[in-house]
């Protein structure tokens, strides 16, 4: 429980809820809370999408990048947890993981927790949001939908 005490208040509550719910990782935060914590320098934001997704779809300025999977086949990165730990500066760092819809980042957060990184959270809804009935993203939720900062190459 001492790990929770060192977290920003919003994340301590999320982590406590995740623990009581039996999640195998620290929990999920909404995009607006993620931006508030990241922009104030309280946490690191790590984009776990492919390099191609970041380039062609856009990314959050100053976010870190550690791909959970690579290529169009989304081949799992076997070094993900080690690369993440190195990028964020150790097992105790507080990091939020962002993917397209919030699904890969859950898997990445679970892998991080299994590797001993206890303060790694998922950004709910992802960068583009969930796919809708018209097979489109970004119409109802996600980082971009909420008007949070992003850039495109």
N, C-alpha and C positions, 0 to 999 in steps of 0.2 A: 504494500500500500504506500510505502514511502516514495515510490516512483511517481504516483499520482500527485503527491504534494508538490513536486517540482514542476508540474505542467501548468500552462496557462489555465485559468479557471474553466473556460469552456471545454478544454480537452480533458481536464481531470474528471468532469462530469460525464463526458462521453466514454472515457475509459472505465469508469466505475459501472456505468450502464452496460457496457460491453462485457465486462467481467461477470456481472450478475445475470446476463443473458446467455452466458456460456460461449461467447464468440472466441475464436482462437487468435484474434488479433485485437488491436487497441480500439477499434470502432470506426464509425464514419461521421464526417462533418459536412454540413451543407456548403455549397460553393461560396456563399457570401461570408460565412464564418472563416472558411479557408483563406479567402482574400484578406480579410481583416487581420488575421494572425500572420500571414505571410508578409503583407505590406508593412506591418509594424515591426517586422524583424524577429518575431517570437518563434517562428518555425521555418523550416525549409520546405519548399515545394518541389517535388520530383515528378516529372512527367515520365510515365512508364510506357508510352506509346512508341511506335517505331519512329526512326529518324524521318522516314518518308511522310508519316502522318503529321509530324511536327512541321515539316517544311511546307507541305501542300495544303494542310488544313488550318495551320496556325498553332501558336503556343503562347504561354504566359511569359511575358518579359522577365528575365532574371531567374526563371525556373531552371532547375537542374534536369539532366536527362540521364536515365538509366533504363534501357529498353527491357521490358519484361519478355518480349518476343521480337523476332526480327523477320524481315521479308514479307512478301505477300502471303506466304503460307503461315505466317505467325509462328515460326519455329521457336519454341521456348528457349530462353537464354539460360543455360545451365549455371552460369556464374552470377546470376542476378543478385542474390543476397550478398555475396562478397563485394560485387561492384557497388551496390547500394551502400553498404557499410563504409566503404572507402570514400565514396562521394559525400556522404553526410557527416563524416568525421567520427564514426564510432557507434557502438551499440546503444549508447544512451541518448544519442541525438534525437530530437523531435522532428519528424518529417511527415508531410502529407503527400500521398500518392495520387496522381491524376492520370486517368486514361480516357478513352473515348466516351464510355457510358457509365463507368463505375464498376464494371464487372472484372476486367483484367486487374484493376488496381486492388480489388478485394483479394484475388489470388496472390498478387504480389505482396500485399500486407500480411497475408497468412504465411507465405514463405519467409518473409522478414521476421515475423514473430517466432517461427520455428527455428530460425537461425540465431535467436537471442536478441533481436532488435525489438525491444518492448514498447517503444513510443512511436510506432509507425501507424498512421491512420489512413483511411481511404477518404477521398473527396467524393461524396455522393453525387450522382448524376453525371459525373465525368465532364469532359470538355465540350462534347457535342450533344449530350443527352440521349435519352432512349429513343428508339425508332418508333414512329407512330403508325397508324393504320394505312397511311399513304406511302409507307416505307421510306420516310424521311426523318432526319434528326434535326434537333435545334428548334423545334416548333413549340415545345412545352417545358423543357427543362435543360439543364446543363450550364456550364460556365459561360459560354457565349450568349445563351438565351437570357441569362440574368444581367447581361451588359457589363460583365467584369472585364478588366483589361486583358487584351491579347493582341498579338501581332502576327503577320503572315509574311513569309519570305517572298 
